[in-house]
Amino acid sequence: MLYEGRQIYFGPKDDAKEFFTNLGFLCPDRQTTADFLTSLTNPAERIVRPGFETRAPRTPDEFEQAWRNSKEREQLMNDIAAFEEEYPLGGPSFDKFHQSRKAEKSPLVSEP
């Protein structure tokens, strides 16, 4: 999710809803998750939960900082690092993929 060009969340939408409600925003009962997430980047639409008036992020910079300091982002970065370690760019998995694509594109040879 971006807010004026700043990344404020990256991940599944259902986890995003929980992330932003934990930051202090209210998702009304009849509001869809998509509408809730969209409302967060509009100061006139987002609703801060009671008790979070001074703690919830307000500006794009504050939203970005909240994301950068979150355990959710830390987990995402760990997941990415683990994936890159298991499947390094140019590693054996890439070679297997490249060979299978090459075989898939080669013309079928018919026997006489």
LUMSE-64178 format. One record per residue (C-alpha): x, y, z; residue in one letter. Coordinates in steps of 0.2 Angstrom, whole numbers, plus 5000, padded with zeros to 4 digits. Layout:
! residues N
XYZA/...
***
This chain:
! residues 112
500050005000M/500750174995L/500350345003Y/500950494993E/502350374986G/502850305003R/502650125006Q/501550105022I/501149915020Y/501549765010F/500649595012G/498949515012P/497449635013K/496649545028D/498349565038D/498349745032A/496649775041K/497349705057E/498949805055F/498049965053F/496749935067T/498249895079N/498950065074L/497350145080G/496150155065F/494350105066L/493549995052C/491650025054P/490649865054D/489849885036R/491449945028Q/492349825017T/494249795020T/494649875003A/493650035007D/494450045024F/496250025017L/495850165004T/495150275017S/496750275027L/497650385015T/496250515015N/496250625032P/494450665029A/493950485028E/495050385041R/494350365058I/495450355073V/494950245087R/494550315104P/496150325114G/497350335099F/497050515095E/498850565099T/499650395094R/498950355077A/500050405062P/499350565053R/500550605039T/501250505025P/502950505034D/502250445050E/501350305041F/502950255033E/503950255049Q/502550155058A/502750025044W/504650025044R/504649995063N/503349865063S/503549675067K/502549645051E/503849725040R/505249635050E/504449465046Q/504149515028L/506049555026M/506549395035N/505349295023D/506149375008I/507949345014A/507449155017A/506749145000F/508249224992E/509349105001E/508448954996E/508149014978Y/509649124974P/509549214957L/510549124945G/510648964956G/510248784953P/508348814953S/508548954939F/509548824929D/508248694930K/506848824926F/507848884911H/508148704904Q/506348664906S/505848824897R/507048774883K/506348604882A/504548664881E/504948784867K/505948654856S/505048584842P/504348404844L/505348274834V/504248144826S/504947984822E/504747914804P/
***
